[in-house]
Amino acid sequence: MDFIKTVLFSLSVLGCALWVGAIIQAKNDEKLEVACKPVGFAISKIQVVATGLIGYTPQWTYSARRVLEGGCYYFFSTFLFADEKGIGQINTGVHK
């Protein structure tokens, strides 16, 4: 059992390192897409499993996708990428 826990932990750390590296490598506009890719992947797999178990795609999976992906984009654009040019800034239409 300890070996399985060690392998899962090591794979988790490696996955997080690859994810952070992919975010760093991405260009300005692509950073949000790369940052939220794990959320989209996870919710799509949850939809596949739920559809397989029930026989149709439940409505809550669509709501979960909307909330989780929206929250992910909001979090990264507001807090983490707000300092970078063009990301996290709202265009109000007012020119100075």
Secondary structure, 3 states (H helix, E strand, C coil): CHHHHHHHHHHHHHHHHHHHHHHHHCCCCHHHHHHCHHHHHHHHHHHHHHHHHHCCCCHHHHHHHHHHHHHHHHHHHHHHCCCCCCCCCCCCCCCC
